[in-house]
Amino acid sequence: MIPDILEIIKTELTKGTTVEGHPFRLCAMATVGINHTARIRTVVLRDVDENLNLTFYTDKRTKKITHIRENKNVSLLFYHPGIRTQLRIEGFAMIEENESVIQDLWSKIHKDAQKDYTSAEAPGTKIGDPDFITHLEDEHYFTVIRVLSQKIDYFELKPKKHVRAAFSFEDGYKWNGTFLVP
Ligand SMILES: Cc1cc2nc3c(=O)[nH]c(=O)nc-3n(C[C@H](O)[C@H](O)[C@H](O)COP(=O)(O)O)c2cc1C
């Protein structure tokens, strides 16, 4: 049943943010780069809301932020080897603008992990030695990406009969789905 598949998607994505070692903790995020090239990288899923909108953290100087400001279309790829299930999610990415929300999330990040967002030079800058990166003391470049999920393609690889389903988020509040030929 289609509602059961949607429930699996919600449950497994939520586990990605709460259960240590869950494969949906990580996904590949694709943005549209300059010259319309696809640009892809691994990111950590931080939060999932009831509409399956997703939250990610990053340094505001990264290329993905530049891409999203130019083109809000993003795609995400999740794979769970235990249940041989792939999720492909398409959505619109927004950069969180509420500074107090950003500061609140920042204050909850462990001191060691905060260093991911405080390098003196921007991510992607050429350096001579990875052991000598300077970090800012009182400044950071932490920011939050929200992906408003619009479409989900679900594919479960089974020995005899694969299961594929497509969902779209409609009227701003509901997911409609259908099974597809795998
Ligand atoms: C396991 C793993 C998890 C990562 N998680 C994040 C993340 O949550 N946010 C992030 O911005 N980069 C993360 N990165 C680094 C990105 O994959 C990427 O290299 C970096 O953000 C620069 O990407 P960009 O220049 O294309 O924006 C992670 C890398 C690995 C290997």
PDBQT file of the ligand as one rigid body, heavy atoms in Angstrom, charges set to zero:
ROOT
HETATM    1  C1  LIG A 201      30.997  11.798   5.605  1.00  0.00    +0.000 C 
HETATM    2  C2  LIG A 201      30.988  13.249   5.160  1.00  0.00    +0.000 A 
HETATM    3  C3  LIG A 201      30.037  14.093   5.685  1.00  0.00    +0.000 A 
HETATM    4  C4  LIG A 201      29.997  15.437   5.292  1.00  0.00    +0.000 A 
HETATM    5  N1  LIG A 201      29.027  16.253   5.810  1.00  0.00    +0.000 NA
HETATM    6  C5  LIG A 201      28.971  17.540   5.402  1.00  0.00    +0.000 A 
HETATM    7  C6  LIG A 201      27.918  18.386   5.865  1.00  0.00    +0.000 A 
HETATM    8  O1  LIG A 201      27.054  17.995   6.659  1.00  0.00    +0.000 OA
HETATM    9  N2  LIG A 201      27.908  19.663   5.411  1.00  0.00    +0.000 N 
HETATM   10  C7  LIG A 201      28.849  20.130   4.532  1.00  0.00    +0.000 A 
HETATM   11  O2  LIG A 201      28.768  21.289   4.158  1.00  0.00    +0.000 OA
HETATM   12  N3  LIG A 201      29.824  19.349   4.071  1.00  0.00    +0.000 NA
HETATM   13  C8  LIG A 201      29.911  18.067   4.474  1.00  0.00    +0.000 A 
HETATM   14  N4  LIG A 201      30.914  17.256   4.002  1.00  0.00    +0.000 N 
HETATM   15  C9  LIG A 201      31.875  17.802   3.027  1.00  0.00    +0.000 C 
HETATM   16  C10 LIG A 201      31.195  17.880   1.650  1.00  0.00    +0.000 C 
HETATM   17  O3  LIG A 201      31.041  16.574   1.131  1.00  0.00    +0.000 OA
HETATM   18  C11 LIG A 201      31.948  18.781   0.666  1.00  0.00    +0.000 C 
HETATM   19  O4  LIG A 201      33.220  18.240   0.399  1.00  0.00    +0.000 OA
HETATM   20  C12 LIG A 201      32.105  20.206   1.185  1.00  0.00    +0.000 C 
HETATM   21  O5  LIG A 201      30.932  20.650   1.861  1.00  0.00    +0.000 OA
HETATM   22  C13 LIG A 201      32.400  21.187   0.037  1.00  0.00    +0.000 C 
HETATM   23  O6  LIG A 201      31.344  21.092  -0.870  1.00  0.00    +0.000 OA
HETATM   24  P1  LIG A 201      30.989  22.222  -1.954  1.00  0.00    +0.000 P 
HETATM   25  O7  LIG A 201      32.233  23.032  -2.174  1.00  0.00    +0.000 OA
HETATM   26  O8  LIG A 201      30.586  21.454  -3.165  1.00  0.00    +0.000 OA
HETATM   27  O9  LIG A 201      29.886  23.044  -1.400  1.00  0.00    +0.000 OA
HETATM   28  C14 LIG A 201      30.953  15.918   4.366  1.00  0.00    +0.000 A 
HETATM   29  C15 LIG A 201      31.906  15.038   3.832  1.00  0.00    +0.000 A 
HETATM   30  C16 LIG A 201      31.929  13.729   4.234  1.00  0.00    +0.000 A 
HETATM   31  C17 LIG A 201      32.962  12.808   3.645  1.00  0.00    +0.000 C 
ENDROOT
TORSDOF 0
